[in-house]
Amino acid sequence: MHTDREKEAKDLERKLLWVTIIDTPGAILVGLALYGKFGANGNAFHPLLNNDTVLAAMFAVGGAIMAWGSWQVITIARRRAKLLGLR
């Protein structure tokens, strides 16, 4: 039984790694959208970052990815804590 817990804990660590990898593009999208909206002042390094419609879409998609990633991290952390008897 102890090995089953260790295996499940290792699986949870692997899932957590994948969630953080998948969550990275969301953070990049939000960061670029923030740069385009507040930092570039209409003179961004790429013309798409000067378009408010594109920036809104980047906020929406990036925010959704980040929200999903946050939910997954919380879920995995709870399962891991319960598995290891920390909770």
N, C-alpha and C positions, 0 to 999 in steps of 0.2 A: 504494500500500500504506500509505503514511503517513496518508492520509486515512481509511482503514478503521480504523486504530488510534484516530485521533481520534474517529471516529464511535462506535466501541465504548466508548471511555472516557467519552464524553458520555452514552451509554446507561446505563453503569454508575452514573454520577452521578445520573441520573434515577431509576434503580431504588433507589439508596440513599436518595434523598429520599422516595420512596414508602414504603419500609420504615420509615423513622423516623416518617412520618405514621401509618402503620398501627399502629406500636408504641406510640404515645402513649396510646391508651385502656387498654392493658395496664398501663402505669405508673400511670395515674390509678386504676385499679381496685385495684392493690396498695397504693398510697398511702392510699386511702380505707379499705381493709381494715385497714391498720396503725393508722390513726387510730381506727377503731371498736374494734379489739382492745386497743390499749395507751394511747390518748390520751383517749378519751371517758369512760372510767370509768362506762359505763352511761347517760351523759347526752349522746348524740350529737345533732347538729343534724337528723338524720333517723332515724326509728324503725328502719328496716331496718339501720342501722349498729350497733344494739344486739343484733341476732340473730346468734348464733354460727354457725348454719347458713349464713346469707347471707354472712357474713364468710369462711367456709371456701370457699364457691363463688367469691367474689371473688378470694381468694388463688389458687385453682386456675386459673380462667380468665385472670386477669391474668398469673399466672406463666407459663402456657403461651404467651400472646401474646408476653410479653417473651423467653421462651426462643427462640421462632421468630424474633423480630426479631434477637436476638443472633446466632443461627446465620446468618441472611441477611447481616447486616453483615460477619461474618467471611468468609463465602464471597465476597461482592462485593469486599471489601478484598483478598483473596488474588488474585482474578482481575485486579483493577486493578493490583496490584503486579507481577504476571507480565506484564501487557500493557505496562506502562510500563518494564519491565526493571529494576525495583527489587529483584527477588528472583531 
